[in-house]
Amino acid sequence: MRTAICPGSFDPITLGHLNIIERAAQIFDRVVVCVAANTAKTAPMFTVEEKVEMVRRVIAPYPNVTVEVNSGLLAEFARRYEGSVLIKGLRAASDFDYEFQMDLINKRINPELETMFLTADQRYTFLSSSIVREMAHYGGELSGLVPEEIVAFIEEKAKTRRG
């Protein structure tokens, strides 16, 4: 069984993330969405538990997709799934530069680990979690940026954070 691992901070999960996950689910027998528990990103909007809950809501229609949390090195996490492949979505050339470096360090840690790059659907090349957080902070329209199943949750969280 070939397993794809789609890692990220998912703070929050966007339609761009979901597009990559859906496409991976069509290619691989199993997809594990790997939510990073300790990330270098500062001041996340959502707790790890909230991120996992949002991911669970949006992957519910996909029987071969699950979600797990990882608090360590991704290359070590991937060892749990023999023959697994990391799936990385690319929006622009700058994403490739960063992800290429990550692939090299991951191979140093886990030489059997492969990385597959999927280019973003053109509808989502501008989209990032940080844009969604900014839009939510100012009460902007989130439809078309994140899955509808989590729009209200994100809006409520943003209201609470604004005070």
N, C-alpha and C positions, 0 to 999 in steps of 0.2 A: 504494500500500500504506500503510495507516494503522498507525503504530507508537505503542505506549504505552510510556512509560518509568516504571518503578516504582522510585523511589530510596529509599535508606535506608542506615543503618549496618549493619543485620542482624547485631547482636552479642549473640545469634545470631538467625537467622531463626526466627520463631514460626509457629504455626498461623494466627494472625491475619494475618501478612504473606502466608502462602501462600494464604489465602482471598482476599485482595485480588488477588494475582497470578493465581490461577485464574479469577476473575471477569473480570479484564481480558483474559485469554487467550480468553475466549468472545466478547468484544466487538470486539477488535482483531485485525488480521491478524498482527501481530508484537508481542511484549512483550520489552522489554529491562529486566532487573533490574539496576539501577545501584547498585553497592556503593561507598559513599563511602570514599575512601582517606584523606583528611585531614578529620577531623571535629572539632568543638569539644568533643565528649565526651571526658572524661578517662579514662585507664586502661581501654582496651578489654580484654575478656577474650580476644578472638581476633585474630590477625593478619589482614590483608587477604586473604592467600592462603587462610587457613583459612575465612574467611567465604565466599569465592568457592567453595571446595570444598563447603561445606555447601549453599550455594544450588544448585550444580550437581546435587548428589545429589537434592534435593527437586523440582527442576524437570524432571528426566529424563523423566517421563511426558508432558510437554507439548512437542510438536514445534515450536511457534511461540514458545517462550520461550527466551531466552538470557541470559547474565550478562556484564556488563562492569564494569570498575573506572573510577572517575572521581576524579581528584585536584584538579579545579578547580571552577569554578562550574557548577552544574547547568544553568542557562539556556544556557551556552556548549556544554556537552556535548550538549544537545538539538539544537543546530544540525546535528549529524551526520546527523540523521534528519528530513528535510524533512516538515513537516506533523505532527510528533510531538505527543503529548499527555502531560503529566505526570499520573500517577495517584497520588492521595494518599488513604490510608485515614483515616477519622475515627472515633474511639472516643467522643468527648465534645465538648461545646461548646468546651472549652478548646483542643482540637486544631484546631477551625475557626479560632479567633482567630489562632493561630500560623500555620497554613497559608494563611490569607487574606493575612497580611502577606508571607509568602514568595511568594505568587502575584503580588502587586503589584511586588515587587522583581524577580522573574523577568521580568515583562512589561516592566519598564523596560530590562532588559538585552537581552531577546529579545522584541520586541513581537508576533511571530507565535505565540509559545508559549502554548498553552492548558493549563489545569489542570482535571482532572475529579476531583471528590471522590466517593469510594465510602464509604458508611457501613459500619462494621464489623458483621459478623454478631454477633448478640447473645451468642453463645457466647464471643466474644473481646473484648468491650468492656473487660474488666478487664486484659487481657493486654498485657504489654510485654516487651521484651528485658531491661530492668533487673529485672523480677520473675523472669524465668527465671534470670538470673545469680545473684540472691539465693538462689533455691531450690537451684540447683546448688551454690552455695558451702556451704550447710548440709546437702547430701545429700538434699534433698527430691525427691519424685516428679515427674519431668518429663513423663511420658506425659500426653497431653491438652493440653500446653502447646506442645510443639515436634513437628515431624514425627518419626515413629518412626525414620526412616533416620539421624537424627543424635543421638538420645538418648544412646547409648553414647559417642559422641565428646565430647559436652558433659560428661557425667559424668566421663570420664577427664581432660579438661582441668581441670575443677574440682578433682579429687583432686590433680593435679599442682601446681596453684596453692596448695592448702591445705598442701602439703608432706607 
